[in-house]
Amino acid sequence: MKIEIVTSGRKKKEKQAERYMQEMRDIVKAGLNRRELLRMGLVMGGAGAAALQGLRNFKPYWAHADGGVGFHSPPNTPFVDPLPIPFTMQPVTLNPAPTKGPNPVSSAVTGFRETARPDHQRWEQFLPVEMYESVEKPVEHDFYPDIDGVPPSTIWTYVEASTGRAGPLWIRSRYGKPVVHRVHNALPPDNGGFGINQTSTHLHGGHVASESDGGPTHFYDANLFKDYHYPNVRAGFASNVPESTLNGRTVPGDVFETQGFLWFHDHRFDFTSQNVYKGLVGFYTLFSDDIHLDTGDETSGLRLPSGEFDIPMVFADKTFDPSTGKLFFDLFNLDGVLGDKYSVNGKIQPYLEVKRRKYRFRLLDGGPSRVYEFFLSTGQSFIQIANDGNLSPRPVFRRSVRIGVAERIDVIVDFSDATVGDRIYLQNRLEQLDGRGPTGKIVAPADLVEFRVVGDAVDDSVVPVTLLDLPDRNVPIAKRREWKFDRSNGAWVVNGAFFDPDVISAFPKQNTAEIWTFTSGGGWYHPIHFHLEEFQILSRDGAAPPVFEVGRKDVVGIGENAIGNDNIGETRVFLQFRDFLGDYPTHCHNTVHEDHAMMFRFEVVP
C-alpha cells in the first residue's frame, strides 16, 4: 500500500507548513549554520527574515508568524507494530585494549584512532572489567508501520559493533564491574537537514570523571573514537564515605547513593537537541547485587520485577514532512520543539503483549521539549519506586506521573487483575501547546502504548515496603550560589549570560557540599540538569517538596506548571562535588533551550 502523502485538497495551513519545511531544506542547502542565522536575527516569528532576501531568490515564509501554523505529519495507524525492546549490548574484548591516556593504536573495527583527551582519572583503581563497543552511524529506520506506506527516515544512532544491531541499545552494568564504552564516530558530513557529525556521548546521571562525562565541549570529529570510562562506584568513595555497609555487605562509597537507571546521549553544544532527536540515545542500567539490593533477579534482593518484565521506554514526539514522510526538525523554533507523533523506543504508538503479573517500566522523557503526564486507561495507580533512576525511600502510589525532559521514573504496573484479551493504554493527558511548557490542564488522552493482556506467567516479584534510605545531608556547606534561568533577546540565559564554551562560571572545591538556588522567570518551564552527582531538593518556593520528589535527582523542573498548576519560582537543592576533578555543565534539558544557550559550566578544583 502506498500512501498519498501530498494531496491536491490540502488545507491552507497544511500547505503553509509544507512550504516552511521546504524553505528549511533550502536554508540547509545554502550552507548557513544556526549561529549565522541568529546573527541575521532569524528567530521564530520572522524578525529579520528580510536578511535572506536575494539569497538564491530565497523568500522565507515563517509558518509560526501569523498565529502558529502547526505541522501535520502523515497519518499513522496505531498499535500495529510491537514495542521495540532495546537490545542488550554484549561485552567484548576491545582491540586495541583501552589505555589510561589516548590510545596510540588504531581500531581493528573501524581503523579510527582515538581522539585527544585527558588521561582517565582513577584508572588503576578501577580497571575495566566489562567493555562495550558501538558505532555512531546513519541507519534507515521505520517509525511508521509498513501498512501506512510512509518511507523510512535516515536517523543517526548507536550501532553495536559486534552484532550490527541498531539502537536504542541497552548496557546492563553492575556495581563493582567498571566499564569502558568505546564509541566510534562514523557519521557523515551530510546531515539530511539537521544535526552535526561531531559528538560527545554523555552518561546522564553517571558519577564519572569529567573526561568521560561526555560534556558539551568534549566533542570529537567523525572518523575518530573515544573510550569512556565508567567506574560503576558509588559517590563518596574518595571523600567522606570511603566505604559503607548494607545487608551485611561492605562496598566502596555510600550505599545510599546507589543508582539504577541512567541513559546516554549526544551532548555536543549547540546541537544536542538535533543529534538526540535524530536518534543518538541509549539506555544504561546499574544493578546492585553487590549489596543484595536491586539485583536484576526477582528471587533475590528487593525482588523487583526483572528479566523480560523489566522494560525501559524512551518517549520522543516527532514531526514528519508531509511531502516526503521524512523526519523533520524545526531549526528556527527557539521556544521548544513539539511533534504531533508520539514515538516509544522509536515506533509510533506501538503495542506490548503483557502477562497477568507485575512489570517494571523505566520511563524516560527523551525530549526535546514535551512534558508528559502518564495515566493508565483503567484508572489504576502506578507504583513509583524510583525517581531519576534512584530508588525512593519507599514506594509511592500515584494515579498519574509527570516527567519533564531527561527525567526518569521507574514504576511497577500490576496486570494481575486484568482479563486475557483486555486492552489497556498508557496515556499522556497533559496539555502542552508550545515550547513554553505544559498548561497544567489535564485533557483528553493521547494513547501512547497499547498493553495487550495475553496470558499468565509466574510472578516471583514483590512490592517492597521500603526501598533505600536517603544519604546523610549533615555535612558542612562550603558555599551558596544562585542561578537564574531566564529569556533574553529571543534566546535563553543563566544569570544573564549566554553559554560560552570558553567560560567557567563556578569553581567548587573537590569533596565539598553547596546549596544552589535555581530561579525562573514566569511563563516558562525549565527541567534543570546537574552533572557529576545526584542532588536532593530542599524546598520549593520555601515549602517542602512533595513526597514523590523526596529522593535523589539529577533533573528538577522549575517555572510554570512545574508541579500541578503551580509556578515554581525558586528551588533550593543540596549537592556535593566528590571524588573527581574537572569541568561539568548545568543546563536546561529542554534541549532547544540548552542549545540556545541556557547552560553554564563549573569546574571542580582541588
ABEGO torsion letter per residue (X at the ends): XBBBABBAABBAAAAAAAAAAAAAAAAAAAGBBAAAAAAAGBBBGGBGAAAABGBGGBBBBBAAAAGGBBBBBBBBBBGABBBBBBBBBBBBBBOBBBBABBBABBBAAAGBBBBBBBBBBGAAABBBABBBBBBBBBBBBBABBAAAGBBBBBBBBBBBAAAGBBOBBBBBBBBGBBBBBBBBBABBABAGGBEBABBBBBBBGBBBBAAAAGBAAABBBBGBBBBBBBAGBBBGAABABABBBBGGBBBBEBAAABBABBBBBBABBGAAAAAAAAGBBBBBBBBAAAAGBBAGBAABEAGBBBEAABBBBBBBBBBBBAAAGBBBBBAABAAEBBBABBBBGGBBGBBBBBBBBBBBBBBBBAOAABBBBBBBAAGBBBBBABBGGBBBABBBBBABBBBBBGBBBBBBBBAAABBBGBBBBBBBABBBABAAEBAGBBBBBBBABBBBBAEBBBBABBBBABABBBBBABBBBABBBBBBBBBBGGBBBBGGBBBBAABBABBBBBGBBBBBBBBBBBGBBBBBBBBGBBBBBABBGGBBBBAAABEBBABBBBEBGABEABBBABBBBBBBBBGBBEBBBBBBABAAAAAOBBBBBBBBBX
